[in-house]
Amino acid sequence: MNAAKQAGYLFGRKVDLGAGWSFREDSGSSGNGTKDHIHVNDPKGKHWSQNEDGTIHDKKKHSPGDLPGWVKDGLKKKGDWDWDENKKKQDRLYKHFKPGNDPYNPKSPTPPIVPVVPRIIVI
């Protein structure tokens, strides 16, 4: 994280990427459990969001598909945000899902996570 970002320079500020695209970075809050995240909007009103760990921030508003490469480059240059690198972090979290399941697609079926609890039987 660069010094300007640490000082809150970009947080909460809309930044123009060109061609009608923009982004806004928001800081997380321990009070409501949110993480540092980014919102990206295209000129047609579509919305994408990503937490710093690569998970989707606004699952109900997240548009399908991926961002164009030039937008991701703009996020790196103007916002110090690496969309693809963060997505890789998230993908590592979901590596136990079956191939073909995409955590970025809310309609994609995912297998249930069953906790395994060791049992100790004393006789």
Backbone atoms as SQL, in Angstrom:
CREATE TABLE atoms (id INTEGER PRIMARY KEY, chain TEXT, resi INTEGER, resn TEXT, atom TEXT, x REAL, y REAL, z REAL);
INSERT INTO atoms VALUES
  (1, 'A', 1, 'MET', 'N', 0.847, -1.173, 0.000),
  (2, 'A', 1, 'MET', 'CA', 0.000, 0.000, 0.000),
  (3, 'A', 1, 'MET', 'C', 0.892, 1.234, 0.000),
  (4, 'A', 2, 'ASN', 'N', 0.643, 2.139, -0.915),
  (5, 'A', 2, 'ASN', 'CA', 1.505, 3.319, -0.984),
  (6, 'A', 2, 'ASN', 'C', 1.108, 4.344, 0.079),
  (7, 'A', 3, 'ALA', 'N', 1.948, 5.354, 0.278),
  (8, 'A', 3, 'ALA', 'CA', 1.751, 6.335, 1.341),
  (9, 'A', 3, 'ALA', 'C', 0.457, 7.132, 1.156),
  (10, 'A', 4, 'ALA', 'N', 0.139, 7.488, -0.097),
  (11, 'A', 4, 'ALA', 'CA', -1.088, 8.258, -0.337),
  (12, 'A', 4, 'ALA', 'C', -2.314, 7.436, 0.049),
  (13, 'A', 5, 'LYS', 'N', -2.282, 6.151, -0.262),
  (14, 'A', 5, 'LYS', 'CA', -3.407, 5.294, 0.067),
  (15, 'A', 5, 'LYS', 'C', -3.517, 5.133, 1.584),
  (16, 'A', 6, 'GLN', 'N', -2.371, 4.967, 2.260),
  (17, 'A', 6, 'GLN', 'CA', -2.385, 4.838, 3.712),
  (18, 'A', 6, 'GLN', 'C', -2.957, 6.090, 4.361),
  (19, 'A', 7, 'ALA', 'N', -2.698, 7.230, 3.782),
  (20, 'A', 7, 'ALA', 'CA', -3.183, 8.484, 4.339),
  (21, 'A', 7, 'ALA', 'C', -4.656, 8.729, 4.006),
  (22, 'A', 8, 'GLY', 'N', -5.257, 7.837, 3.232),
  (23, 'A', 8, 'GLY', 'CA', -6.669, 7.968, 2.893),
  (24, 'A', 8, 'GLY', 'C', -6.932, 8.861, 1.698),
  (25, 'A', 9, 'TYR', 'N', -5.901, 9.175, 0.924),
  (26, 'A', 9, 'TYR', 'CA', -6.026, 10.089, -0.215),
  (27, 'A', 9, 'TYR', 'C', -7.068, 9.607, -1.220),
  (28, 'A', 10, 'LEU', 'N', -7.083, 8.303, -1.517),
  (29, 'A', 10, 'LEU', 'CA', -8.016, 7.794, -2.518),
  (30, 'A', 10, 'LEU', 'C', -9.315, 7.267, -1.913),
  (31, 'A', 11, 'PHE', 'N', -9.316, 6.918, -0.651),
  (32, 'A', 11, 'PHE', 'CA', -10.505, 6.317, -0.067),
  (33, 'A', 11, 'PHE', 'C', -11.704, 7.252, -0.163),
  (34, 'A', 12, 'GLY', 'N', -12.800, 6.724, -0.708),
  (35, 'A', 12, 'GLY', 'CA', -14.041, 7.467, -0.805),
  (36, 'A', 12, 'GLY', 'C', -14.112, 8.449, -1.958),
  (37, 'A', 13, 'ARG', 'N', -13.059, 8.554, -2.740),
  (38, 'A', 13, 'ARG', 'CA', -13.012, 9.515, -3.841),
  (39, 'A', 13, 'ARG', 'C', -13.224, 8.807, -5.175),
  (40, 'A', 14, 'LYS', 'N', -14.146, 9.315, -5.988),
  (41, 'A', 14, 'LYS', 'CA', -14.381, 8.741, -7.311),
  (42, 'A', 14, 'LYS', 'C', -13.239, 9.157, -8.231),
  (43, 'A', 15, 'VAL', 'N', -12.673, 8.175, -8.934),
  (44, 'A', 15, 'VAL', 'CA', -11.556, 8.437, -9.841),
  (45, 'A', 15, 'VAL', 'C', -11.957, 8.010, -11.250),
  (46, 'A', 16, 'ASP', 'N', -11.767, 8.903, -12.206),
  (47, 'A', 16, 'ASP', 'CA', -12.119, 8.655, -13.601),
  (48, 'A', 16, 'ASP', 'C', -11.035, 7.823, -14.276),
  (49, 'A', 17, 'LEU', 'N', -11.466, 6.770, -14.978),
  (50, 'A', 17, 'LEU', 'CA', -10.536, 5.929, -15.736),
  (51, 'A', 17, 'LEU', 'C', -10.593, 6.221, -17.227),
  (52, 'A', 18, 'GLY', 'N', -11.551, 7.011, -17.653),
  (53, 'A', 18, 'GLY', 'CA', -11.724, 7.308, -19.073),
  (54, 'A', 18, 'GLY', 'C', -12.829, 6.463, -19.682),
  (55, 'A', 19, 'ALA', 'N', -13.366, 6.933, -20.806),
  (56, 'A', 19, 'ALA', 'CA', -14.413, 6.233, -21.559),
  (57, 'A', 19, 'ALA', 'C', -15.638, 5.925, -20.701),
  (58, 'A', 20, 'GLY', 'N', -15.898, 6.751, -19.676),
  (59, 'A', 20, 'GLY', 'CA', -17.072, 6.566, -18.824),
  (60, 'A', 20, 'GLY', 'C', -16.880, 5.611, -17.655),
  (61, 'A', 21, 'TRP', 'N', -15.709, 5.022, -17.515),
  (62, 'A', 21, 'TRP', 'CA', -15.412, 4.111, -16.415),
  (63, 'A', 21, 'TRP', 'C', -14.853, 4.892, -15.229),
  (64, 'A', 22, 'SER', 'N', -15.180, 4.430, -14.019),
  (65, 'A', 22, 'SER', 'CA', -14.650, 5.071, -12.820),
  (66, 'A', 22, 'SER', 'C', -14.525, 4.033, -11.705),
  (67, 'A', 23, 'PHE', 'N', -13.787, 4.416, -10.662),
  (68, 'A', 23, 'PHE', 'CA', -13.692, 3.542, -9.493),
  (69, 'A', 23, 'PHE', 'C', -13.645, 4.379, -8.231),
  (70, 'A', 24, 'ARG', 'N', -13.962, 3.723, -7.119),
  (71, 'A', 24, 'ARG', 'CA', -13.872, 4.334, -5.808),
  (72, 'A', 24, 'ARG', 'C', -13.364, 3.288, -4.830),
  (73, 'A', 25, 'GLU', 'N', -12.356, 3.644, -4.056),
  (74, 'A', 25, 'GLU', 'CA', -11.846, 2.745, -3.024),
  (75, 'A', 25, 'GLU', 'C', -12.428, 3.168, -1.685),
  (76, 'A', 26, 'ASP', 'N', -12.850, 2.185, -0.893),
  (77, 'A', 26, 'ASP', 'CA', -13.384, 2.445, 0.438),
  (78, 'A', 26, 'ASP', 'C', -12.568, 1.670, 1.460),
  (79, 'A', 27, 'SER', 'N', -12.369, 2.284, 2.606),
  (80, 'A', 27, 'SER', 'CA', -11.644, 1.588, 3.669),
  (81, 'A', 27, 'SER', 'C', -12.596, 0.656, 4.401),
  (82, 'A', 28, 'GLY', 'N', -12.031, -0.389, 4.958),
  (83, 'A', 28, 'GLY', 'CA', -12.815, -1.334, 5.721),
  (84, 'A', 28, 'GLY', 'C', -13.125, -0.783, 7.106),
  (85, 'A', 29, 'SER', 'N', -13.967, -1.502, 7.811),
  (86, 'A', 29, 'SER', 'CA', -14.339, -1.098, 9.165),
  (87, 'A', 29, 'SER', 'C', -14.482, -2.333, 10.038),
  (88, 'A', 30, 'SER', 'N', -13.786, -2.331, 11.144),
  (89, 'A', 30, 'SER', 'CA', -13.927, -3.465, 12.050),
  (90, 'A', 30, 'SER', 'C', -15.312, -3.450, 12.697),
  (91, 'A', 31, 'GLY', 'N', -15.944, -2.279, 12.740),
  (92, 'A', 31, 'GLY', 'CA', -17.273, -2.162, 13.331),
  (93, 'A', 31, 'GLY', 'C', -18.335, -2.961, 12.590),
  (94, 'A', 32, 'ASN', 'N', -18.273, -2.959, 11.266),
  (95, 'A', 32, 'ASN', 'CA', -19.260, -3.721, 10.491),
  (96, 'A', 32, 'ASN', 'C', -18.631, -4.894, 9.737),
  (97, 'A', 33, 'GLY', 'N', -17.369, -5.168, 9.999),
  (98, 'A', 33, 'GLY', 'CA', -16.721, -6.346, 9.430),
  (99, 'A', 33, 'GLY', 'C', -16.325, -6.233, 7.968),
  (100, 'A', 34, 'THR', 'N', -16.319, -5.016, 7.404),
  (101, 'A', 34, 'THR', 'CA', -15.918, -4.887, 6.007),
  (102, 'A', 34, 'THR', 'C', -14.404, -4.752, 5.891),
  (103, 'A', 35, 'LYS', 'N', -13.909, -5.066, 4.708),
  (104, 'A', 35, 'LYS', 'CA', -12.480, -4.976, 4.403),
  (105, 'A', 35, 'LYS', 'C', -12.271, -3.803, 3.447),
  (106, 'A', 36, 'ASP', 'N', -11.021, -3.383, 3.283),
  (107, 'A', 36, 'ASP', 'CA', -10.733, -2.403, 2.237),
  (108, 'A', 36, 'ASP', 'C', -11.246, -2.997, 0.927),
  (109, 'A', 37, 'HIS', 'N', -11.907, -2.174, 0.111),
  (110, 'A', 37, 'HIS', 'CA', -12.498, -2.694, -1.118),
  (111, 'A', 37, 'HIS', 'C', -12.583, -1.593, -2.169),
  (112, 'A', 38, 'ILE', 'N', -12.914, -2.027, -3.373),
  (113, 'A', 38, 'ILE', 'CA', -13.007, -1.101, -4.509),
  (114, 'A', 38, 'ILE', 'C', -14.330, -1.340, -5.230),
  (115, 'A', 39, 'HIS', 'N', -14.904, -0.264, -5.760),
  (116, 'A', 39, 'HIS', 'CA', -16.106, -0.316, -6.594),
  (117, 'A', 39, 'HIS', 'C', -15.711, 0.198, -7.976),
  (118, 'A', 40, 'VAL', 'N', -16.107, -0.519, -9.026),
  (119, 'A', 40, 'VAL', 'CA', -15.815, -0.110, -10.402),
  (120, 'A', 40, 'VAL', 'C', -17.141, -0.010, -11.143),
  (121, 'A', 41, 'ASN', 'N', -17.324, 1.100, -11.860),
  (122, 'A', 41, 'ASN', 'CA', -18.560, 1.320, -12.619),
  (123, 'A', 41, 'ASN', 'C', -18.234, 1.586, -14.085),
  (124, 'A', 42, 'ASP', 'N', -19.072, 1.010, -14.965),
  (125, 'A', 42, 'ASP', 'CA', -18.892, 1.271, -16.393),
  (126, 'A', 42, 'ASP', 'C', -19.931, 2.304, -16.838),
  (127, 'A', 43, 'PRO', 'N', -19.836, 2.795, -18.071),
  (128, 'A', 43, 'PRO', 'CA', -20.753, 3.845, -18.525),
  (129, 'A', 43, 'PRO', 'C', -22.202, 3.383, -18.668),
  (130, 'A', 44, 'LYS', 'N', -22.438, 2.074, -18.695),
  (131, 'A', 44, 'LYS', 'CA', -23.800, 1.549, -18.860),
  (132, 'A', 44, 'LYS', 'C', -24.472, 1.249, -17.519),
  (133, 'A', 45, 'GLY', 'N', -23.795, 1.564, -16.410),
  (134, 'A', 45, 'GLY', 'CA', -24.386, 1.349, -15.091),
  (135, 'A', 45, 'GLY', 'C', -24.046, 0.016, -14.445),
  (136, 'A', 46, 'LYS', 'N', -23.178, -0.769, -15.079),
  (137, 'A', 46, 'LYS', 'CA', -22.764, -2.032, -14.458),
  (138, 'A', 46, 'LYS', 'C', -21.800, -1.729, -13.313),
  (139, 'A', 47, 'HIS', 'N', -21.745, -2.645, -12.368),
  (140, 'A', 47, 'HIS', 'CA', -20.964, -2.429, -11.149),
  (141, 'A', 47, 'HIS', 'C', -20.211, -3.703, -10.774),
  (142, 'A', 48, 'TRP', 'N', -18.954, -3.547, -10.453),
  (143, 'A', 48, 'TRP', 'CA', -18.135, -4.634, -9.935),
  (144, 'A', 48, 'TRP', 'C', -17.512, -4.144, -8.634),
  (145, 'A', 49, 'SER', 'N', -17.285, -5.053, -7.713),
  (146, 'A', 49, 'SER', 'CA', -16.619, -4.670, -6.471),
  (147, 'A', 49, 'SER', 'C', -15.751, -5.828, -6.005),
  (148, 'A', 50, 'GLN', 'N', -14.685, -5.489, -5.292),
  (149, 'A', 50, 'GLN', 'CA', -13.749, -6.520, -4.843),
  (150, 'A', 50, 'GLN', 'C', -13.140, -6.086, -3.515),
  (151, 'A', 51, 'ASN', 'N', -13.109, -7.032, -2.565),
  (152, 'A', 51, 'ASN', 'CA', -12.404, -6.819, -1.305),
  (153, 'A', 51, 'ASN', 'C', -10.922, -7.034, -1.524),
  (154, 'A', 52, 'GLU', 'N', -10.107, -6.557, -0.590),
  (155, 'A', 52, 'GLU', 'CA', -8.657, -6.689, -0.722),
  (156, 'A', 52, 'GLU', 'C', -8.195, -8.147, -0.773),
  (157, 'A', 53, 'ASP', 'N', -9.017, -9.079, -0.259),
  (158, 'A', 53, 'ASP', 'CA', -8.636, -10.493, -0.313),
  (159, 'A', 53, 'ASP', 'C', -9.157, -11.180, -1.574),
  (160, 'A', 54, 'GLY', 'N', -9.751, -10.397, -2.497),
  (161, 'A', 54, 'GLY', 'CA', -10.205, -10.943, -3.765),
  (162, 'A', 54, 'GLY', 'C', -11.661, -11.378, -3.787),
  (163, 'A', 55, 'THR', 'N', -12.333, -11.412, -2.644),
  (164, 'A', 55, 'THR', 'CA', -13.736, -11.794, -2.622),
  (165, 'A', 55, 'THR', 'C', -14.598, -10.635, -3.130),
  (166, 'A', 56, 'ILE', 'N', -15.803, -10.949, -3.549),
  (167, 'A', 56, 'ILE', 'CA', -16.726, -9.927, -4.035),
  (168, 'A', 56, 'ILE', 'C', -17.230, -9.128, -2.841),
  (169, 'A', 57, 'HIS', 'N', -17.251, -7.809, -2.981),
  (170, 'A', 57, 'HIS', 'CA', -17.718, -6.981, -1.873),
  (171, 'A', 57, 'HIS', 'C', -19.244, -6.870, -1.856),
  (172, 'A', 58, 'ASP', 'N', -19.851, -6.478, -2.958),
  (173, 'A', 58, 'ASP', 'CA', -21.308, -6.344, -3.058),
  (174, 'A', 58, 'ASP', 'C', -21.853, -7.467, -3.925),
  (175, 'A', 59, 'LYS', 'N', -22.132, -8.609, -3.319),
  (176, 'A', 59, 'LYS', 'CA', -22.556, -9.771, -4.098),
  (177, 'A', 59, 'LYS', 'C', -23.857, -9.526, -4.865),
  (178, 'A', 60, 'LYS', 'N', -24.778, -8.758, -4.283),
  (179, 'A', 60, 'LYS', 'CA', -26.075, -8.539, -4.941),
  (180, 'A', 60, 'LYS', 'C', -25.974, -7.572, -6.115),
  (181, 'A', 61, 'LYS', 'N', -24.981, -6.675, -6.096),
  (182, 'A', 61, 'LYS', 'CA', -24.833, -5.682, -7.163),
  (183, 'A', 61, 'LYS', 'C', -23.780, -6.074, -8.197),
  (184, 'A', 62, 'HIS', 'N', -22.976, -7.089, -7.903),
  (185, 'A', 62, 'HIS', 'CA', -21.837, -7.444, -8.753),
  (186, 'A', 62, 'HIS', 'C', -22.304, -7.909, -10.130),
  (187, 'A', 63, 'SER', 'N', -21.823, -7.269, -11.172),
  (188, 'A', 63, 'SER', 'CA', -22.172, -7.638, -12.545),
  (189, 'A', 63, 'SER', 'C', -21.404, -8.882, -12.964),
  (190, 'A', 64, 'PRO', 'N', -21.988, -9.702, -13.840),
  (191, 'A', 64, 'PRO', 'CA', -21.278, -10.889, -14.323),
  (192, 'A', 64, 'PRO', 'C', -20.119, -10.495, -15.241),
  (193, 'A', 65, 'GLY', 'N', -19.213, -11.412, -15.414),
  (194, 'A', 65, 'GLY', 'CA', -18.083, -11.177, -16.304),
  (195, 'A', 65, 'GLY', 'C', -16.932, -10.485, -15.607),
  (196, 'A', 66, 'ASP', 'N', -15.910, -10.201, -16.382),
  (197, 'A', 66, 'ASP', 'CA', -14.691, -9.626, -15.833),
  (198, 'A', 66, 'ASP', 'C', -14.490, -8.221, -16.394),
  (199, 'A', 67, 'LEU', 'N', -13.632, -7.478, -15.752),
  (200, 'A', 67, 'LEU', 'CA', -13.296, -6.135, -16.208),
  (201, 'A', 67, 'LEU', 'C', -12.396, -6.198, -17.434),
  (202, 'A', 68, 'PRO', 'N', -12.502, -5.226, -18.343),
  (203, 'A', 68, 'PRO', 'CA', -11.560, -5.171, -19.463),
  (204, 'A', 68, 'PRO', 'C', -10.131, -4.977, -18.955),
  (205, 'A', 69, 'GLY', 'N', -9.168, -5.475, -19.693),
  (206, 'A', 69, 'GLY', 'CA', -7.764, -5.376, -19.307),
  (207, 'A', 69, 'GLY', 'C', -7.299, -3.949, -19.087),
  (208, 'A', 70, 'TRP', 'N', -7.739, -3.027, -19.946),
  (209, 'A', 70, 'TRP', 'CA', -7.274, -1.645, -19.811),
  (210, 'A', 70, 'TRP', 'C', -7.817, -1.004, -18.534),
  (211, 'A', 71, 'VAL', 'N', -9.010, -1.450, -18.071),
  (212, 'A', 71, 'VAL', 'CA', -9.562, -0.945, -16.809),
  (213, 'A', 71, 'VAL', 'C', -8.722, -1.465, -15.642),
  (214, 'A', 72, 'LYS', 'N', -8.366, -2.756, -15.696),
  (215, 'A', 72, 'LYS', 'CA', -7.509, -3.325, -14.645),
  (216, 'A', 72, 'LYS', 'C', -6.166, -2.601, -14.586),
  (217, 'A', 73, 'ASP', 'N', -5.618, -2.275, -15.759),
  (218, 'A', 73, 'ASP', 'CA', -4.359, -1.516, -15.798),
  (219, 'A', 73, 'ASP', 'C', -4.537, -0.148, -15.151),
  (220, 'A', 74, 'GLY', 'N', -5.667, 0.502, -15.415),
  (221, 'A', 74, 'GLY', 'CA', -5.951, 1.797, -14.811),
  (222, 'A', 74, 'GLY', 'C', -6.074, 1.715, -13.298),
  (223, 'A', 75, 'LEU', 'N', -6.658, 0.619, -12.811),
  (224, 'A', 75, 'LEU', 'CA', -6.774, 0.433, -11.361),
  (225, 'A', 75, 'LEU', 'C', -5.393, 0.323, -10.721),
  (226, 'A', 76, 'LYS', 'N', -4.476, -0.370, -11.429),
  (227, 'A', 76, 'LYS', 'CA', -3.101, -0.497, -10.912),
  (228, 'A', 76, 'LYS', 'C', -2.400, 0.854, -10.886),
  (229, 'A', 77, 'LYS', 'N', -2.542, 1.605, -11.982),
  (230, 'A', 77, 'LYS', 'CA', -1.816, 2.872, -12.103),
  (231, 'A', 77, 'LYS', 'C', -2.397, 3.969, -11.220),
  (232, 'A', 78, 'LYS', 'N', -3.718, 4.097, -11.224),
  (233, 'A', 78, 'LYS', 'CA', -4.343, 5.210, -10.504),
  (234, 'A', 78, 'LYS', 'C', -4.766, 4.848, -9.084),
  (235, 'A', 79, 'GLY', 'N', -4.962, 3.561, -8.825),
  (236, 'A', 79, 'GLY', 'CA', -5.470, 3.185, -7.516),
  (237, 'A', 79, 'GLY', 'C', -4.605, 2.228, -6.737),
  (238, 'A', 80, 'ASP', 'N', -3.484, 1.805, -7.331),
  (239, 'A', 80, 'ASP', 'CA', -2.613, 0.840, -6.660),
  (240, 'A', 80, 'ASP', 'C', -3.405, -0.404, -6.261),
  (241, 'A', 81, 'TRP', 'N', -4.297, -0.853, -7.170),
  (242, 'A', 81, 'TRP', 'CA', -5.160, -2.007, -6.908),
  (243, 'A', 81, 'TRP', 'C', -4.958, -3.027, -8.014),
  (244, 'A', 82, 'ASP', 'N', -4.523, -4.227, -7.659),
  (245, 'A', 82, 'ASP', 'CA', -4.283, -5.279, -8.649),
  (246, 'A', 82, 'ASP', 'C', -5.441, -6.270, -8.615),
  (247, 'A', 83, 'TRP', 'N', -6.412, -6.045, -9.490),
  (248, 'A', 83, 'TRP', 'CA', -7.636, -6.862, -9.528),
  (249, 'A', 83, 'TRP', 'C', -7.301, -8.341, -9.708),
  (250, 'A', 84, 'ASP', 'N', -6.466, -8.670, -10.682),
  (251, 'A', 84, 'ASP', 'CA', -6.155, -10.079, -10.969),
  (252, 'A', 84, 'ASP', 'C', -5.385, -10.739, -9.833),
  (253, 'A', 85, 'GLU', 'N', -4.436, -10.032, -9.243),
  (254, 'A', 85, 'GLU', 'CA', -3.663, -10.601, -8.136),
  (255, 'A', 85, 'GLU', 'C', -4.576, -10.859, -6.934),
  (256, 'A', 86, 'ASN', 'N', -5.484, -9.932, -6.671),
  (257, 'A', 86, 'ASN', 'CA', -6.438, -10.145, -5.580),
  (258, 'A', 86, 'ASN', 'C', -7.360, -11.314, -5.873),
  (259, 'A', 87, 'LYS', 'N', -7.770, -11.450, -7.146),
  (260, 'A', 87, 'LYS', 'CA', -8.640, -12.576, -7.512),
  (261, 'A', 87, 'LYS', 'C', -7.910, -13.901, -7.304),
  (262, 'A', 88, 'LYS', 'N', -6.593, -13.918, -7.542),
  (263, 'A', 88, 'LYS', 'CA', -5.814, -15.137, -7.308),
  (264, 'A', 88, 'LYS', 'C', -5.834, -15.508, -5.831),
  (265, 'A', 89, 'LYS', 'N', -5.773, -14.503, -4.953),
  (266, 'A', 89, 'LYS', 'CA', -5.858, -14.768, -3.508),
  (267, 'A', 89, 'LYS', 'C', -7.183, -15.449, -3.200),
  (268, 'A', 90, 'GLN', 'N', -8.245, -14.928, -3.784),
  (269, 'A', 90, 'GLN', 'CA', -9.575, -15.470, -3.548),
  (270, 'A', 90, 'GLN', 'C', -9.698, -16.872, -4.124),
  (271, 'A', 91, 'ASP', 'N', -9.118, -17.079, -5.284),
  (272, 'A', 91, 'ASP', 'CA', -9.163, -18.404, -5.902),
  (273, 'A', 91, 'ASP', 'C', -8.478, -19.446, -5.031),
  (274, 'A', 92, 'ARG', 'N', -7.391, -19.043, -4.359),
  (275, 'A', 92, 'ARG', 'CA', -6.709, -19.972, -3.461),
  (276, 'A', 92, 'ARG', 'C', -7.600, -20.335, -2.270),
  (277, 'A', 93, 'LEU', 'N', -8.449, -19.400, -1.838),
  (278, 'A', 93, 'LEU', 'CA', -9.373, -19.694, -0.745),
  (279, 'A', 93, 'LEU', 'C', -10.403, -20.741, -1.149),
  (280, 'A', 94, 'TYR', 'N', -10.760, -20.749, -2.449),
  (281, 'A', 94, 'TYR', 'CA', -11.808, -21.632, -2.942),
  (282, 'A', 94, 'TYR', 'C', -11.266, -22.837, -3.704),
  (283, 'A', 95, 'LYS', 'N', -9.995, -23.168, -3.528),
  (284, 'A', 95, 'LYS', 'CA', -9.408, -24.247, -4.325),
  (285, 'A', 95, 'LYS', 'C', -10.047, -25.605, -4.038),
  (286, 'A', 96, 'HIS', 'N', -10.759, -25.741, -2.912),
  (287, 'A', 96, 'HIS', 'CA', -11.390, -27.012, -2.589),
  (288, 'A', 96, 'HIS', 'C', -12.703, -27.217, -3.329),
  (289, 'A', 97, 'PHE', 'N', -13.200, -26.196, -4.043),
  (290, 'A', 97, 'PHE', 'CA', -14.424, -26.373, -4.806),
  (291, 'A', 97, 'PHE', 'C', -14.148, -27.186, -6.066),
  (292, 'A', 98, 'LYS', 'N', -15.173, -27.811, -6.568),
  (293, 'A', 98, 'LYS', 'CA', -15.034, -28.616, -7.783),
  (294, 'A', 98, 'LYS', 'C', -14.680, -27.733, -8.970),
  (295, 'A', 99, 'PRO', 'N', -13.945, -28.271, -9.956),
  (296, 'A', 99, 'PRO', 'CA', -13.630, -27.492, -11.155),
  (297, 'A', 99, 'PRO', 'C', -14.913, -27.030, -11.840),
  (298, 'A', 100, 'GLY', 'N', -14.880, -25.832, -12.373),
  (299, 'A', 100, 'GLY', 'CA', -16.050, -25.293, -13.055),
  (300, 'A', 100, 'GLY', 'C', -16.876, -24.384, -12.169),
  (301, 'A', 101, 'ASN', 'N', -16.721, -24.499, -10.849),
  (302, 'A', 101, 'ASN', 'CA', -17.444, -23.597, -9.955),
  (303, 'A', 101, 'ASN', 'C', -16.692, -22.286, -9.866),
  (304, 'A', 102, 'ASP', 'N', -17.406, -21.223, -10.017),
  (305, 'A', 102, 'ASP', 'CA', -16.785, -19.904, -10.014),
  (306, 'A', 102, 'ASP', 'C', -17.380, -19.072, -8.894),
  (307, 'A', 103, 'PRO', 'N', -16.618, -18.796, -7.830),
  (308, 'A', 103, 'PRO', 'CA', -17.146, -17.994, -6.733),
  (309, 'A', 103, 'PRO', 'C', -17.526, -16.576, -7.174),
  (310, 'A', 104, 'TYR', 'N', -17.019, -16.125, -8.339),
  (311, 'A', 104, 'TYR', 'CA', -17.396, -14.811, -8.840),
  (312, 'A', 104, 'TYR', 'C', -18.749, -14.837, -9.530),
  (313, 'A', 105, 'ASN', 'N', -19.297, -16.019, -9.768),
  (314, 'A', 105, 'ASN', 'CA', -20.610, -16.139, -10.383),
  (315, 'A', 105, 'ASN', 'C', -21.574, -16.652, -9.321),
  (316, 'A', 106, 'PRO', 'N', -22.465, -15.786, -8.805),
  (317, 'A', 106, 'PRO', 'CA', -23.353, -16.213, -7.732),
  (318, 'A', 106, 'PRO', 'C', -24.317, -17.332, -8.116),
  (319, 'A', 107, 'LYS', 'N', -24.506, -17.568, -9.417),
  (320, 'A', 107, 'LYS', 'CA', -25.401, -18.641, -9.846),
  (321, 'A', 107, 'LYS', 'C', -24.673, -19.978, -9.983),
  (322, 'A', 108, 'SER', 'N', -23.371, -19.968, -9.798),
  (323, 'A', 108, 'SER', 'CA', -22.584, -21.189, -9.926),
  (324, 'A', 108, 'SER', 'C', -22.783, -22.054, -8.682),
  (325, 'A', 109, 'PRO', 'N', -23.105, -23.343, -8.879),
  (326, 'A', 109, 'PRO', 'CA', -23.311, -24.201, -7.704),
  (327, 'A', 109, 'PRO', 'C', -21.987, -24.468, -6.991),
  (328, 'A', 110, 'THR', 'N', -22.026, -24.442, -5.698),
  (329, 'A', 110, 'THR', 'CA', -20.836, -24.746, -4.908),
  (330, 'A', 110, 'THR', 'C', -21.184, -25.838, -3.907),
  (331, 'A', 111, 'PRO', 'N', -20.274, -26.753, -3.693),
  (332, 'A', 111, 'PRO', 'CA', -20.560, -27.827, -2.740),
  (333, 'A', 111, 'PRO', 'C', -20.590, -27.278, -1.320),
  (334, 'A', 112, 'PRO', 'N', -21.345, -27.911, -0.450),
  (335, 'A', 112, 'PRO', 'CA', -21.393, -27.438, 0.935),
  (336, 'A', 112, 'PRO', 'C', -20.051, -27.657, 1.634),
  (337, 'A', 113, 'ILE', 'N', -19.753, -26.785, 2.560),
  (338, 'A', 113, 'ILE', 'CA', -18.548, -26.939, 3.359),
  (339, 'A', 113, 'ILE', 'C', -18.962, -27.600, 4.667),
  (340, 'A', 114, 'VAL', 'N', -18.431, -28.770, 4.911),
  (341, 'A', 114, 'VAL', 'CA', -18.777, -29.517, 6.111),
  (342, 'A', 114, 'VAL', 'C', -17.590, -29.484, 7.057),
  (343, 'A', 115, 'PRO', 'N', -17.772, -28.887, 8.236),
  (344, 'A', 115, 'PRO', 'CA', -16.647, -28.852, 9.173),
  (345, 'A', 115, 'PRO', 'C', -16.337, -30.242, 9.703),
  (346, 'A', 116, 'VAL', 'N', -15.073, -30.508, 9.859),
  (347, 'A', 116, 'VAL', 'CA', -14.634, -31.791, 10.402),
  (348, 'A', 116, 'VAL', 'C', -14.142, -31.528, 11.813),
  (349, 'A', 117, 'VAL', 'N', -14.809, -32.173, 12.765),
  (350, 'A', 117, 'VAL', 'CA', -14.460, -31.974, 14.165),
  (351, 'A', 117, 'VAL', 'C', -13.920, -33.295, 14.705),
  (352, 'A', 118, 'PRO', 'N', -12.695, -33.264, 15.228),
  (353, 'A', 118, 'PRO', 'CA', -12.170, -34.523, 15.793),
  (354, 'A', 118, 'PRO', 'C', -12.968, -34.910, 17.045),
  (355, 'A', 119, 'ARG', 'N', -13.192, -36.190, 17.187),
  (356, 'A', 119, 'ARG', 'CA', -13.914, -36.688, 18.362),
  (357, 'A', 119, 'ARG', 'C', -12.988, -37.538, 19.202),
  (358, 'A', 120, 'ILE', 'N', -13.073, -37.327, 20.469),
  (359, 'A', 120, 'ILE', 'CA', -12.282, -38.130, 21.403),
  (360, 'A', 120, 'ILE', 'C', -13.273, -38.908, 22.257),
  (361, 'A', 121, 'ILE', 'N', -13.134, -40.220, 22.215),
  (362, 'A', 121, 'ILE', 'CA', -14.025, -41.079, 23.004),
  (363, 'A', 121, 'ILE', 'C', -13.197, -41.656, 24.141),
  (364, 'A', 122, 'VAL', 'N', -13.667, -41.388, 25.351),
  (365, 'A', 122, 'VAL', 'CA', -12.979, -41.889, 26.541),
  (366, 'A', 122, 'VAL', 'C', -13.772, -43.063, 27.073),
  (367, 'A', 123, 'ILE', 'N', -13.109, -44.188, 27.250),
  (368, 'A', 123, 'ILE', 'CA', -13.791, -45.400, 27.753),
  (369, 'A', 123, 'ILE', 'C', -13.324, -45.693, 29.160);
